[in-house]
Amino acid sequence: MSGEAPRDAAFAARRAQARLELDALDPAKGGAPDPDPLRRNWFQAVYALAQNDPARVPWANLAPHPLVKSFVSFQLAGLNGLRLLDVGCGLGDNAECFAQAGADVTAFDLVEEATDWAKRRFAGSKVAYCAADLFAPPQDWRGNFDFINECYTLQALAPSLLGDAFEALAALLAPGGKLFLIARARDEEADPASGPPWPLPPSVFTQAAKAGLTPLVIEDIAATAEVLGRHWRALLRRSNGA
């Protein structure tokens, strides 16, 4: 496993300071159009400035996301042997959770420093970690996966990219394959301008359907002690003809 000590007050203080510094570097926080809607330069800066301190990576909690963990715990043998892709894997905790459930996991991130860090944390892991771009993935990934885990990547993208992102995700699934989605949620009429991250409205599932991804389950989850803020947890299936 990762070997880091549990989070404490010092960890929380370093994270709070990192958030302030990183927000100051993020063009999207200023409300102006970002010339790079993938925010590639900002994500690279996060890992470069972290200097191997996970407290300085805002989404690195050194454990699987609680909504991932609870989902996996109820799958029993349902994930065993599945070809699974973890999108925006960060430091690898979600990918390892799925691998421990028996899935054959490929995990990628836009930033190579993130996947290198994950490899160091989980030395000897069976997960195949690599750097890749969702919008320009390796050709042999197309139609190759039974299951995709998408946790917090869509909400980090400029909202104008969501339709293209669902098309890209659908293209990576085998016919009948499933997309598991976790994201912060908002009402349709709520102002989305406070991001990033940009909480997703209900109409996001209409966008997914246009890409050939049919919702099977959509959970609207209220904030809890473990999960701060309202969230979507959804399972969608690629149509056989998509």
C-alpha positions as CSV (number, residue, x, y, z in Angstrom):
1,M,0.0,0.0,0.0
2,S,0.9,3.7,0.0
3,G,2.8,3.9,3.3
4,E,1.8,7.5,4.1
5,A,0.8,8.5,7.6
6,P,-2.9,9.3,8.2
7,R,-4.0,12.8,7.5
8,D,-3.7,15.3,10.4
9,A,-3.9,19.0,11.2
10,A,-0.6,19.6,9.6
11,F,-1.7,17.9,6.4
12,A,-4.9,20.0,6.4
13,A,-2.9,23.2,6.9
14,R,-0.6,22.4,4.0
15,R,-3.6,21.6,1.8
16,A,-5.3,24.8,2.6
17,Q,-2.2,26.8,1.8
18,A,-1.7,24.9,-1.5
19,R,-5.3,25.6,-2.5
20,L,-4.7,29.3,-2.1
21,E,-1.5,29.2,-4.2
22,L,-3.0,27.0,-6.9
23,D,-6.2,29.0,-7.2
24,A,-4.0,32.1,-7.8
25,L,-2.4,30.2,-10.7
26,D,-5.6,28.9,-12.3
27,P,-6.8,31.0,-15.2
28,A,-10.3,29.5,-14.9
29,K,-10.7,31.0,-11.4
30,G,-10.5,34.5,-12.9
31,G,-13.5,33.9,-15.1
32,A,-11.7,34.7,-18.3
33,P,-11.7,32.2,-21.2
34,D,-8.8,29.7,-20.8
35,P,-6.9,29.2,-24.0
36,D,-6.5,25.6,-22.9
37,P,-9.9,24.3,-21.8
38,L,-8.2,21.0,-20.6
39,R,-6.3,23.2,-18.1
40,R,-3.2,21.1,-18.9
41,N,-0.7,23.7,-17.7
42,W,-2.5,24.1,-14.4
43,F,-2.6,20.4,-13.7
44,Q,1.1,20.0,-14.5
45,A,1.8,22.9,-12.2
46,V,-0.1,21.1,-9.4
47,Y,2.2,18.1,-9.5
48,A,5.3,20.1,-10.1
49,L,4.7,22.3,-7.1
50,A,3.6,19.5,-4.8
51,Q,7.2,18.2,-4.5
52,N,6.0,14.8,-3.5
53,D,3.7,16.1,-0.7
54,P,0.2,14.7,-1.3
55,A,-1.3,17.4,0.9
56,R,-0.5,19.8,-1.9
57,V,-2.6,17.9,-4.5
58,P,-6.2,19.0,-3.7
59,W,-7.9,15.8,-4.8
60,A,-5.4,13.4,-3.3
61,N,-7.0,11.9,-0.1
62,L,-4.8,8.8,0.0
63,A,-7.8,6.6,0.0
64,P,-10.5,5.6,-2.5
65,H,-13.3,8.1,-2.9
66,P,-16.0,7.0,-0.4
67,L,-18.6,6.7,-3.2
68,V,-16.2,4.5,-5.2
69,K,-15.4,2.3,-2.1
70,S,-19.1,1.7,-1.2
71,F,-20.0,0.9,-4.8
72,V,-17.2,-1.6,-5.1
73,S,-18.1,-3.2,-1.8
74,F,-21.6,-4.1,-3.1
75,Q,-20.4,-5.6,-6.4
76,L,-19.2,-8.9,-4.9
77,A,-17.8,-10.7,-8.0
78,G,-19.3,-8.3,-10.5
79,L,-16.0,-6.6,-11.3
80,N,-13.8,-9.7,-11.4
81,G,-12.0,-9.9,-14.7
82,L,-13.5,-6.8,-16.2
83,R,-11.3,-4.7,-18.5
84,L,-11.5,-1.4,-16.5
85,L,-10.3,2.1,-17.3
86,D,-9.8,4.6,-14.6
87,V,-9.9,8.2,-16.0
88,G,-7.8,10.9,-14.4
89,C,-6.3,8.5,-11.9
90,G,-4.2,11.0,-9.9
91,L,-2.3,9.1,-7.2
92,G,-4.0,5.8,-7.9
93,D,-6.3,5.1,-4.9
94,N,-9.5,4.5,-6.9
95,A,-7.6,2.4,-9.5
96,E,-6.2,0.2,-6.7
97,C,-9.6,-0.2,-5.2
98,F,-11.0,-1.6,-8.4
99,A,-8.0,-3.8,-8.9
100,Q,-8.4,-5.3,-5.4
101,A,-11.9,-6.2,-6.5
102,G,-10.5,-8.3,-9.4
103,A,-10.7,-5.9,-12.3
104,D,-8.0,-5.7,-14.9
105,V,-7.2,-2.0,-14.5
106,T,-5.6,0.5,-16.8
107,A,-5.3,3.9,-15.1
108,F,-4.3,7.1,-16.9
109,D,-3.8,10.8,-16.1
110,L,-3.1,13.8,-18.3
111,V,0.0,14.5,-16.2
112,E,2.8,12.0,-16.3
113,E,4.1,13.1,-12.9
114,A,0.8,11.8,-11.4
115,T,1.1,8.3,-12.9
116,D,4.8,8.1,-11.9
117,W,3.8,9.0,-8.4
118,A,1.1,6.4,-8.4
119,K,3.6,3.8,-9.5
120,R,5.9,4.7,-6.6
121,R,3.1,4.6,-4.1
122,F,1.9,1.2,-5.2
123,A,5.1,-0.6,-6.2
124,G,4.3,-4.1,-7.5
125,S,0.7,-3.1,-8.4
126,K,-1.1,-5.0,-11.2
127,V,-2.6,-1.7,-12.4
128,A,-1.2,-0.4,-15.7
129,Y,-0.5,3.3,-15.1
130,C,0.2,5.6,-18.0
131,A,-0.1,9.2,-19.1
132,A,-2.8,9.8,-21.8
133,D,-5.3,12.4,-23.1
134,L,-9.0,11.5,-22.9
135,F,-9.5,13.3,-26.2
136,A,-6.5,11.7,-28.0
137,P,-6.2,8.2,-26.4
138,P,-4.1,5.3,-27.8
139,Q,-5.9,3.8,-30.8
140,D,-6.0,0.3,-29.3
141,W,-8.1,1.6,-26.4
142,R,-11.1,2.3,-28.7
143,G,-14.0,-0.1,-27.8
144,N,-11.7,-2.0,-25.5
145,F,-13.1,-1.5,-22.0
146,D,-16.0,-3.2,-20.2
147,F,-16.1,-0.6,-17.5
148,I,-14.9,3.0,-17.1
149,N,-14.5,4.8,-13.8
150,E,-14.9,8.6,-14.1
151,C,-14.5,10.3,-10.8
152,Y,-14.2,14.2,-10.8
153,T,-12.7,14.6,-14.2
154,L,-15.8,15.9,-16.0
155,Q,-16.4,18.6,-13.3
156,A,-12.8,19.8,-13.8
157,L,-13.3,20.4,-17.6
158,A,-14.7,23.6,-19.1
159,P,-18.4,23.0,-19.4
160,S,-18.2,23.5,-23.2
161,L,-16.2,20.2,-23.4
162,L,-18.7,17.9,-21.7
163,G,-20.4,16.8,-24.9
164,D,-17.1,15.9,-26.5
165,A,-16.0,14.2,-23.3
166,F,-19.0,11.9,-23.3
167,E,-18.3,11.0,-26.9
168,A,-14.7,10.2,-26.0
169,L,-15.7,8.0,-23.1
170,A,-18.3,6.2,-25.1
171,A,-15.8,5.4,-27.8
172,L,-13.5,3.7,-25.3
173,L,-16.3,1.3,-24.1
174,A,-17.1,-2.0,-25.7
175,P,-20.7,-2.3,-26.8
176,G,-22.7,-2.8,-23.6
177,G,-19.9,-1.5,-21.5
178,K,-20.6,0.7,-18.5
179,L,-19.5,4.1,-17.4
180,F,-19.5,4.8,-13.6
181,L,-19.6,8.5,-12.9
182,I,-19.1,10.5,-9.7
183,A,-19.3,14.3,-9.7
184,R,-20.4,17.2,-7.7
185,A,-24.1,18.1,-8.5
186,R,-26.1,21.2,-8.8
187,D,-29.7,22.2,-9.8
188,E,-30.2,23.1,-13.5
189,E,-30.9,26.7,-12.7
190,A,-28.0,27.2,-10.3
191,D,-25.1,29.4,-11.3
192,P,-22.2,27.3,-12.5
193,A,-19.7,30.2,-12.7
194,S,-18.0,29.6,-9.3
195,G,-15.8,26.8,-10.6
196,P,-13.6,25.0,-11.2
197,P,-14.7,22.5,-10.3
198,W,-18.0,23.0,-12.0
199,P,-20.8,20.9,-10.4
200,L,-22.8,19.1,-13.1
201,P,-26.6,19.8,-13.7
202,P,-29.2,17.1,-14.4
203,S,-29.0,17.9,-18.1
204,V,-25.6,16.3,-18.2
205,F,-27.3,12.9,-18.5
206,T,-29.1,14.1,-21.6
207,Q,-25.7,15.0,-23.0
208,A,-24.5,11.5,-22.1
209,A,-27.5,9.9,-23.8
210,K,-26.7,11.8,-27.0
211,A,-23.3,10.1,-27.0
212,G,-24.9,6.7,-26.7
213,L,-24.6,6.3,-22.9
214,T,-28.0,5.4,-21.4
215,P,-28.4,6.0,-17.6
216,L,-29.1,2.8,-15.7
217,V,-28.9,4.3,-12.2
218,I,-28.7,8.0,-11.2
219,E,-28.3,8.7,-7.5
220,D,-28.6,12.3,-6.2
221,I,-26.6,12.1,-2.9
222,A,-26.8,14.7,-0.2
223,A,-23.7,15.9,1.6
224,T,-22.4,13.6,4.4
225,A,-19.5,13.7,6.9
226,E,-17.5,11.7,4.3
227,V,-18.7,13.3,1.1
228,L,-18.7,17.1,1.2
229,G,-21.4,18.6,-0.9
230,R,-24.1,17.2,-3.1
231,H,-23.0,14.5,-5.6
232,W,-24.2,12.5,-8.5
233,R,-23.3,8.8,-8.6
234,A,-24.5,7.2,-11.8
235,L,-24.1,4.1,-13.9
236,L,-24.5,4.4,-17.6
237,R,-24.4,1.8,-20.4
238,R,-23.1,2.2,-23.9
239,S,-25.7,1.0,-26.4
240,N,-24.7,-1.9,-28.6
241,G,-24.8,0.3,-31.7
242,A,-22.9,3.3,-30.3
